[in-house]
Amino acid sequence: MTTNTETFFEALKAHRKSKNIEISEISDFTKINAKYIEAIELGDFTILPNVYMRLFIKAYSNFIGTDTDKVLKDYELYTTG
């Protein structure tokens, strides 16, 4: 659990940038449209149905090397409270 005000999706973006991974690399590897990856990083989870968003977040998290289970829990907390 983060103690500052950074959201989990901001932390994902920061982690991606710290590893010098481009959105296009994630998109090419996962076949997820770049606009959906950008939406994840912006916290715009209304762009897709929940089931797809969870799959995309999982693939994104795996690719950048973060704790996928924690990210999905954070997503659930963020979207459902």
Buried (B, 14 or more C-beta within 10 A) or exposed (E): EEEEEEEBBBBBBEBBEEEEBEBEEBBEEBEBEEEBBBBBBEBBBEBBEEEEBBEBBBBBBBBBEBEBEEBBEBBEEEEEE
